[in-house]
């Protein structure tokens, strides 16, 4: 879950760019499966979940089409530390997404 602020700049021909950032709550899980390879019938599975507090930042560009539809791309980075099996692990990373949306008040 991300919570933060976004600044949008309106460009000519219905193009828009933005930057955003804020705090993040990131969930992560690890599952470990061990199998006895000599006999092939012993199998043990263990899992552990964790939640970490961190940050995120994003920028993107999109175009408003036909006054109400947005189409663009969002590039985002997030980071948080999560403890699994008594070790701190990095959660988050780079994400690239497609923006496809509807807006009510485009001019």
FENNOR-V518893 format. One record per residue. N is the residue number from 0. PSI is psi in whole degrees, -180 to 180 (none if undefined). OMEGA is omega in radians with two decimals (none if undefined). D_CENTER is the distance of its C-alpha to the mean C-alpha in Angstrom with 1 decimal. Layout:
BEGIN
n=N psi=PSI omega=OMEGA d_center=D_CENTER
n=N psi=PSI omega=OMEGA d_center=D_CENTER
END
This chain:
BEGIN
n=0 psi=131 omega=3.14 d_center=8.5
n=1 psi=141 omega=3.06 d_center=8.4
n=2 psi=127 omega=-3.10 d_center=12.0
n=3 psi=-157 omega=-3.10 d_center=13.4
n=4 psi=152 omega=3.11 d_center=15.5
n=5 psi=136 omega=3.05 d_center=15.5
n=6 psi=124 omega=-3.13 d_center=18.5
n=7 psi=132 omega=3.05 d_center=19.5
n=8 psi=129 omega=3.10 d_center=22.5
n=9 psi=129 omega=-3.14 d_center=24.6
n=10 psi=168 omega=3.10 d_center=26.1
n=11 psi=157 omega=3.08 d_center=29.1
n=12 psi=35 omega=3.06 d_center=29.2
n=13 psi=23 omega=3.03 d_center=26.3
n=14 psi=148 omega=3.12 d_center=23.6
n=15 psi=140 omega=3.01 d_center=21.0
n=16 psi=157 omega=3.14 d_center=18.8
n=17 psi=158 omega=2.93 d_center=16.5
n=18 psi=148 omega=-3.10 d_center=14.9
n=19 psi=161 omega=3.10 d_center=12.8
n=20 psi=166 omega=3.12 d_center=11.8
n=21 psi=-159 omega=-3.13 d_center=12.4
n=22 psi=156 omega=-3.10 d_center=12.0
n=23 psi=145 omega=2.93 d_center=9.4
n=24 psi=116 omega=-3.02 d_center=10.5
n=25 psi=132 omega=3.13 d_center=8.8
n=26 psi=142 omega=3.07 d_center=10.8
n=27 psi=151 omega=3.13 d_center=12.0
n=28 psi=152 omega=3.10 d_center=15.2
n=29 psi=134 omega=3.04 d_center=17.9
n=30 psi=129 omega=-3.13 d_center=20.7
n=31 psi=129 omega=3.09 d_center=23.9
n=32 psi=126 omega=3.10 d_center=26.7
n=33 psi=138 omega=-3.13 d_center=30.1
n=34 psi=139 omega=3.08 d_center=32.9
n=35 psi=106 omega=-3.06 d_center=36.6
n=36 psi=-17 omega=-3.13 d_center=37.1
n=37 psi=-47 omega=-3.13 d_center=40.9
n=38 psi=-25 omega=3.05 d_center=41.6
n=39 psi=0 omega=-3.09 d_center=38.5
n=40 psi=-10 omega=3.13 d_center=38.6
n=41 psi=129 omega=3.12 d_center=36.9
n=42 psi=134 omega=-3.14 d_center=33.2
n=43 psi=132 omega=3.13 d_center=31.2
n=44 psi=137 omega=3.12 d_center=27.5
n=45 psi=142 omega=3.09 d_center=25.8
n=46 psi=157 omega=3.12 d_center=22.3
n=47 psi=138 omega=-3.14 d_center=20.6
n=48 psi=157 omega=3.09 d_center=17.6
n=49 psi=160 omega=3.11 d_center=16.3
n=50 psi=137 omega=3.13 d_center=14.3
n=51 psi=153 omega=3.06 d_center=13.7
n=52 psi=137 omega=-3.12 d_center=13.5
n=53 psi=-146 omega=-3.09 d_center=11.9
n=54 psi=165 omega=3.04 d_center=10.7
n=55 psi=156 omega=3.05 d_center=8.2
n=56 psi=149 omega=-3.10 d_center=9.7
n=57 psi=158 omega=2.93 d_center=9.6
n=58 psi=157 omega=-3.12 d_center=12.6
n=59 psi=172 omega=3.10 d_center=13.7
n=60 psi=140 omega=3.09 d_center=16.9
n=61 psi=158 omega=3.12 d_center=18.2
n=62 psi=137 omega=3.06 d_center=21.7
n=63 psi=120 omega=-3.11 d_center=23.3
n=64 psi=141 omega=3.07 d_center=25.7
n=65 psi=35 omega=3.06 d_center=28.7
n=66 psi=-18 omega=-3.01 d_center=28.0
n=67 psi=-13 omega=-3.05 d_center=25.3
n=68 psi=132 omega=3.13 d_center=22.7
n=69 psi=137 omega=3.11 d_center=19.8
n=70 psi=126 omega=-3.11 d_center=18.6
n=71 psi=-161 omega=-3.11 d_center=16.4
n=72 psi=144 omega=-3.14 d_center=13.5
n=73 psi=129 omega=3.08 d_center=10.3
n=74 psi=128 omega=-2.98 d_center=9.3
n=75 psi=146 omega=3.03 d_center=6.6
n=76 psi=137 omega=3.07 d_center=7.1
n=77 psi=156 omega=-3.12 d_center=6.5
n=78 psi=138 omega=3.04 d_center=9.5
n=79 psi=155 omega=3.06 d_center=11.5
n=80 psi=131 omega=3.10 d_center=14.7
n=81 psi=136 omega=-3.12 d_center=15.4
n=82 psi=120 omega=3.06 d_center=19.0
n=83 psi=127 omega=3.11 d_center=19.9
n=84 psi=48 omega=3.08 d_center=23.7
n=85 psi=21 omega=3.06 d_center=24.6
n=86 psi=138 omega=3.05 d_center=22.4
n=87 psi=130 omega=3.14 d_center=19.5
n=88 psi=150 omega=3.11 d_center=16.6
n=89 psi=133 omega=3.05 d_center=13.6
n=90 psi=156 omega=-3.10 d_center=10.2
n=91 psi=-152 omega=-3.14 d_center=6.8
n=92 psi=-167 omega=3.14 d_center=7.5
n=93 psi=142 omega=3.12 d_center=7.5
n=94 psi=138 omega=3.04 d_center=5.8
n=95 psi=129 omega=-3.09 d_center=8.5
n=96 psi=159 omega=3.08 d_center=9.0
n=97 psi=134 omega=3.06 d_center=12.3
n=98 psi=122 omega=3.06 d_center=13.5
n=99 psi=111 omega=-3.01 d_center=16.3
n=100 psi=176 omega=3.14 d_center=17.7
n=101 psi=137 omega=3.08 d_center=20.9
n=102 psi=146 omega=-3.04 d_center=22.2
n=103 psi=-33 omega=-2.94 d_center=25.4
n=104 psi=30 omega=3.11 d_center=26.9
n=105 psi=143 omega=-3.12 d_center=26.6
n=106 psi=none omega=none d_center=29.9
END
